[in-house]
Amino acid sequence: MAQSLSKLFVHLIFHIKSGSVKIRGTENLKLYAYLGSVLKSNDSIPIIINGTEDHVHILCVMSKNISLAKLVEEIKRHSSRWIKTLNGYYELFAWQGGYGGFSVSPSVYDKTKRYIENQEEHHKRMSFKEEYLMFLKEYGIDFDERYLWKD
């Protein structure tokens, strides 16, 4: 083929380091906007970004020109540096090293988008740990829980 084409919907989930300061509600929308700008600068398209005080969910169309690991590295590196410039509260802010990356088929795109939109509601009933384990099991991802929660 003369042209490389793709449309890869990806659902990303990542968490702050234990001991890190939480993401305050007064700054979360600024953070989400910044995360979107990092995605765009990496030729990816942000669809929805939302989360809670300790983790973030991103639904995006991932660029064909970057690996998933590199995209997440860029998002975390730039956002961690950026949030520290907001004020002294975020001086010790850090993301955990790992992440979850899940492919999203067009048939569950709307469901995934609604799920991310309703993070606050979901976490009234379910902890982050329960949520993350649910995704790993749903996608059939093998893991060793002894290492899952380490920074």
C-alpha positions in Angstrom: 0.0 0.0 0.0 1.2 3.5 -0.7 -0.5 5.0 2.4 -0.6 4.0 6.1 -4.0 4.5 7.6 -5.3 3.6 11.0 -7.9 4.5 13.6 -7.0 3.0 17.0 -9.3 3.9 19.9 -7.3 3.5 23.1 -8.5 3.8 26.8 -5.6 4.7 29.0 -5.6 4.5 32.8 -2.9 5.7 35.1 -2.6 6.5 38.8 -0.6 8.9 41.0 2.3 7.5 43.1 1.5 6.5 46.6 2.6 9.4 48.8 2.0 11.9 46.0 -0.3 14.8 46.5 -3.8 14.3 45.1 -5.2 16.1 42.1 -7.4 18.9 43.4 -10.8 19.5 42.0 -9.9 23.1 41.4 -7.1 22.1 39.0 -8.4 18.9 37.4 -10.0 20.5 34.3 -6.7 22.4 33.7 -4.8 19.1 34.0 -7.2 17.3 31.6 -6.9 20.2 29.1 -3.1 19.9 29.3 -3.2 16.1 28.9 -5.2 16.8 25.7 -2.6 19.2 24.4 0.1 16.6 25.0 -1.9 14.0 23.0 -2.4 16.5 20.2 1.3 17.3 20.1 1.9 13.6 19.6 -0.5 13.4 16.7 -3.2 11.7 18.7 -6.8 12.9 19.2 -8.2 13.3 22.7 -11.9 12.3 22.9 -12.5 12.5 26.6 -10.3 12.8 29.6 -11.6 12.5 33.2 -10.7 11.0 36.5 -10.6 11.4 40.2 -8.2 12.9 42.7 -5.8 9.9 42.3 -6.1 8.6 38.7 -6.9 9.6 35.1 -8.8 7.9 32.3 -8.2 9.0 28.7 -10.0 7.9 25.6 -8.2 8.9 22.4 -7.4 8.0 18.9 -3.8 7.0 19.0 -1.4 8.1 16.2 0.0 5.5 13.9 3.4 7.1 14.4 4.0 6.4 18.1 4.0 3.3 20.3 1.6 3.1 23.2 4.5 3.1 25.7 6.0 6.2 24.2 2.7 8.1 24.1 2.0 7.3 27.8 5.6 8.3 28.7 5.2 11.6 26.9 1.8 12.3 28.6 3.1 11.5 32.1 6.5 13.3 31.7 5.0 16.5 30.4 2.0 16.6 32.7 4.1 15.9 35.8 6.4 18.8 35.0 3.5 21.1 34.1 1.4 20.5 37.2 4.4 21.4 39.4 4.3 24.9 37.8 0.8 25.5 39.1 1.8 26.1 42.7 3.8 24.7 45.5 1.1 22.2 46.5 2.2 20.0 43.6 5.9 20.1 44.3 5.9 16.3 45.2 3.4 15.3 42.5 4.3 12.1 40.5 2.6 9.5 38.4 3.2 5.8 39.1 5.4 4.1 36.5 2.8 1.8 35.1 -0.4 2.2 33.1 -3.3 0.3 31.6 -3.8 0.6 27.9 -7.0 -1.0 26.4 -8.1 -1.2 22.8 -11.7 0.0 22.3 -13.7 -1.3 19.4 -16.2 1.0 17.7 -19.0 -1.2 19.1 -18.2 -0.1 22.7 -16.9 3.4 21.9 -20.1 5.1 23.3 -20.1 2.9 26.4 -16.5 3.6 27.1 -17.0 7.3 26.7 -19.9 7.3 29.1 -17.9 5.3 31.6 -15.1 7.9 31.6 -17.6 10.7 31.8 -19.1 9.2 34.9 -15.9 8.6 36.9 -17.2 10.4 40.0 -20.3 8.2 40.1 -18.4 5.0 39.5 -16.1 5.7 42.4 -18.9 6.1 44.9 -19.4 2.4 44.5 -16.0 1.1 43.5 -12.4 1.7 44.5 -9.7 2.4 41.9 -8.2 -1.0 42.7 -11.5 -2.8 42.1 -12.0 -0.8 38.9 -8.5 -1.6 37.5 -8.7 -5.3 38.4 -12.1 -5.4 36.6 -10.5 -4.0 33.4 -7.5 -6.4 33.6 -9.9 -9.3 34.0 -12.3 -8.1 31.3 -9.4 -7.8 28.8 -7.9 -11.1 29.8 -4.6 -9.5 30.9 -2.3 -11.7 33.0 -0.9 -10.0 36.0 0.8 -10.7 39.4 -1.1 -8.7 42.0 2.1 -8.6 44.2 3.6 -6.1 41.7 0.5 -4.4 40.5 0.3 -1.8 43.2 4.0 -1.0 43.6 5.2 2.5 42.6 
